[in-house]
Amino acid sequence: MAKISPIQFFRQVKQEVKKVTWPTRKEVLQSSFMVIVLVAIASAFFFFVDQLLGWAVKLIFNLGV
C-alpha cells in the first residue's frame, strides 16, 4: 500500500465528505421516531412474553410440590 502524507490524506477525506448525501432534518426526525416506536413495541412484546413464561414456570413448579 502506498504511503501518503497526512496533508494529502486529509485532502482526500475532505473530497469524500463532499460526496456524502446527508439526510434532511425531516428524514432524521422521521427515522428517529420510527426507531423509538419500534423499540417500544419490541419492549412491550418481550415484557409480556417474559411475564407469560414466568407465570408458566411458577405454575409448573407449584404443581410439583
Secondary structure, 3 states (H helix, E strand, C coil): CCCCCHHHHHHHHHHHHHHCCCCCHHHHHHHHHHHHHHHHHHHHHHHHHHHHHHHHHHHHHHHCC
